[in-house]
Amino acid sequence: MKLDRFLFAPACAALMFVGLAACNRDDASVTARAQGKVNLAMSPDSTVQIVVHDGHATLTGMASSETMRTRAGEVARHVEGVDGVENQITLTPVLTGATVPR
């Protein structure tokens, strides 16, 4: 009986580790799919990074317009495996003649 308990604990620990590793790989694949789709939808002057954790996507970086910012969030939201999106993308500052240092 003690031998069964001795073998059971390491087996449970191994299964938990494999399960956690599988979750991390899944987050990584969802991140890669989301990043690829968002990159295709954005203008070349926008830089957006995506991190997915437990199905929740966080978008950071800069977009050239509010339209591009919103678009990135919508594209990420429709990627399979993304359950929620937090859009932290900021807008690229527009320099005008009055704001350009001389």
JOBELWO-V495237 format. One line per field, one symbol per residue. ss: DSSP state (a for helix, b for strand, c for the rest). A space follows every 10 residues. Layout:
ss->???
This chain:
ss->caaaaaaaaa aaaaaaaaaa aaaaaaaaaa aaaaaaaaaa acccccbbbb bbbccbbbbb bbbccaaaaa aaaaaaaccc cccbbbbccb bccccccccc cc
